């Protein structure tokens, strides 16, 4: 992060779409606190690499902006707050990241490591915030990304009540809790009122939405579709939580985009067992076969971890074959990295070099599958949401699209996909769609 960037942007988000949505609440809280010049890093801790990137960005900001207050929040700050505080940053825990009092300017300034001033109280648990919570059961307020995005990311759920052996999310975000349907509808109306025509639902464990309040994700989607939403997209879903009602919405409701991203993690049953996942390989394959039989144009994405502890060559081969068996065209693939305090960190490790090599092999296979799939899109009609630059966007199935001629940012236009160019499609506009009443 450069000093120029810090001048323009007070909040820097790392990681998932939920963090992007929550970043807007942080931005509003910083403004309400009157914290001019404050730099807030909304961190991620899904992998060691994510934490390393956060540390690197914080160190750079402290070095390049010696007079600014640097704040770290998010999952990495929750898990490694003392380390960030030792650098000279103020640390705000996850359940306080949206509160204005978390960002009130602190004085006097004290020396910090590496030179320059550091705010007094630069510790991971500010006294005024009370004890750090684990498994907070409070009501979750929906998080809505800013108006500067063509699509609106709407966080409807946080935390997780599962116990996957590789994941530190429960330690960072606590037990699963959901926003009320009414609160989500109010947030969605805000997005629609400001002209955002696609809404993306997101959460730490989105498919568990409503478990804490007696409702379901399908019920939330049905409620949202009573609003004039033109495009509704869902982020990552656990395959074992797609019930009949949600399946019907994914395959029969035209305003729900034909793009399903699944939290598969592996394609070998022994690895899935050791991960404490709640599905098996055959379940994933069968689900995707059903989805594609019911809606032929649906595109499949998946999260996959390479090099999980005890994974041998045959187990990895099963995960590699899953890309073709499940027609995965949008892979979110990363090498396993041990997270302190998780059961998987105590299992026999395969080694980082092997994990990275296997991740690269998975990415190569996924890239080939995506290229083949994009080739089948040539000549098809599609609609795309035009993004801020006026020339790029995504089709309904999430294929990246570049226009041959500029269009108005934020509009949805009909296009003809005329060629493949690397990982994107080239499209010629036909006509703009009318805004839904």
WOZI-V790726 format. One record per backbone hydrogen bond with DSSP energy under -1.0 kcal/mol. NH is the residue of the N-H (numbers start at 1). CO is the residue of the C=O. Records with the same first field share a line. If there is no record, write none. Layout:
NH = CO  CO
//
This chain:
6 = 2
7 = 3
8 = 4
9 = 5
12 = 40
14 = 42
20 = 16
21 = 17
22 = 18
23 = 19
24 = 21
26 = 22
27 = 23
28 = 24
29 = 25
30 = 26
31 = 27
32 = 28
33 = 29
34 = 31
35 = 30
36 = 34
38 = 35
39 = 69
40 = 10
41 = 71
42 = 12
43 = 41  73
51 = 47
52 = 48
53 = 49
54 = 50
55 = 51
56 = 52
57 = 53
58 = 54
59 = 55
60 = 56
61 = 57
62 = 58
63 = 59
64 = 60
65 = 61
68 = 65
71 = 39
72 = 90
73 = 41
75 = 43
78 = 74
79 = 75
80 = 76
84 = 80
85 = 81
86 = 82
88 = 85
89 = 84
90 = 70
92 = 72
96 = 93
97 = 94
99 = 96
102 = 99
103 = 100
110 = 118
112 = 116
115 = 112
118 = 110
120 = 108
123 = 121
129 = 126
130 = 127
143 = 155
145 = 153
149 = 146
152 = 198
154 = 200
155 = 143
156 = 202
158 = 177
160 = 174
165 = 275
167 = 164
172 = 168
173 = 169
174 = 170
177 = 158
179 = 156
184 = 180
185 = 181
186 = 182
187 = 183
188 = 184
189 = 185
190 = 186
191 = 187
192 = 188
193 = 189
194 = 190
195 = 192
196 = 191
199 = 231
200 = 152
201 = 233
202 = 154
208 = 205
209 = 206
211 = 208
213 = 210
214 = 210
215 = 210
220 = 216
221 = 217
222 = 218
223 = 219
224 = 220
225 = 221
226 = 223
227 = 224
229 = 227
231 = 197
232 = 255
233 = 199
235 = 201
237 = 261
241 = 238
242 = 239
243 = 241
247 = 243
248 = 244
249 = 245
250 = 246
251 = 247
252 = 248
253 = 249
256 = 253
257 = 232
259 = 257
260 = 299
262 = 301
263 = 237
264 = 262
265 = 303
266 = 264
272 = 268
273 = 269
274 = 270
275 = 271
277 = 272
284 = 280
285 = 281
286 = 282
287 = 283
288 = 284
289 = 285
290 = 286
291 = 287
292 = 288
293 = 289
294 = 290
295 = 291
298 = 295
299 = 258
301 = 260
302 = 330
303 = 262
304 = 332
305 = 265
306 = 334
311 = 308
316 = 312
317 = 313
318 = 314
319 = 315
320 = 316
321 = 317
323 = 320
325 = 321
326 = 322
328 = 323
329 = 300
330 = 300
332 = 302
334 = 304
336 = 306
342 = 339
344 = 165
346 = 343
347 = 344
355 = 351
356 = 352
357 = 353
358 = 354
359 = 355
360 = 356
361 = 357
362 = 358
363 = 359
364 = 360
365 = 361
366 = 362
367 = 363
368 = 364
369 = 365
370 = 366
371 = 367
372 = 368
373 = 369
374 = 370
375 = 371
376 = 372
377 = 374
379 = 417
380 = 377
382 = 415
384 = 413
385 = 394
386 = 411
387 = 392
390 = 387
393 = 401
395 = 399
398 = 395
401 = 393
402 = 425
403 = 391
404 = 427
407 = 390
410 = 386
411 = 408
413 = 384
414 = 431
415 = 382
416 = 428
417 = 380
418 = 426
419 = 426
421 = 424
424 = 421
425 = 400
426 = 419
427 = 402
428 = 416
430 = 414
433 = 412
//
